[in-house]
Amino acid sequence: MKIHEYQARELLASAGIPVPSGCMCTTVDTAVEAAESIMADGAGLVVVKA
């Protein structure tokens, strides 16, 4: 089966499996804002997938 990452995240979440927060960023500024937001929610680690 070929599915996109966002589809896999939705499937896992709908099955009650914990899925970490994430978002798509297209600029450095939005990436910094996203990382700060994720860290403010209590995450101890942020991963950037490029």
C-alpha positions as CSV (number, residue, x, y, z in Angstrom):
1,M,0.0,0.0,0.0
2,K,1.3,3.4,-0.9
3,I,0.1,6.3,1.2
4,H,1.5,9.7,2.1
5,E,2.8,10.5,5.5
6,Y,-0.1,12.8,6.3
7,Q,-2.5,10.0,5.5
8,A,-0.6,7.5,7.7
9,R,-0.7,10.1,10.6
10,E,-4.5,10.4,10.1
11,L,-5.0,6.6,10.1
12,L,-2.9,6.1,13.2
13,A,-4.6,8.9,15.1
14,S,-8.1,7.5,14.1
15,A,-7.1,4.1,15.5
16,G,-6.2,5.7,18.9
17,I,-2.4,5.5,18.4
18,P,-0.5,8.6,19.7
19,V,0.9,10.7,16.9
20,P,3.3,13.5,17.7
21,S,2.5,17.1,16.7
22,G,3.8,18.3,13.4
23,C,3.3,20.8,10.6
24,M,4.6,21.7,7.2
25,C,6.8,24.8,7.0
26,T,8.1,26.5,3.9
27,T,10.2,29.2,5.4
28,V,12.8,29.4,8.2
29,D,10.5,31.8,10.1
30,T,7.5,29.5,10.1
31,A,9.8,26.6,11.1
32,V,11.0,28.6,14.1
33,E,7.5,29.5,15.1
34,A,6.4,25.8,14.7
35,A,9.3,24.6,16.8
36,E,8.6,27.1,19.5
37,S,4.9,26.1,19.6
38,I,5.7,22.4,19.8
39,M,8.2,23.0,22.6
40,A,5.6,25.2,24.4
41,D,3.2,22.2,24.3
42,G,5.7,20.2,26.4
43,A,7.8,18.4,23.7
44,G,11.4,17.9,24.8
45,L,12.6,17.4,21.2
46,V,11.9,18.8,17.8
47,V,12.8,17.1,14.6
48,V,13.2,18.8,11.3
49,K,12.5,16.7,8.2
50,A,13.8,18.3,5.1
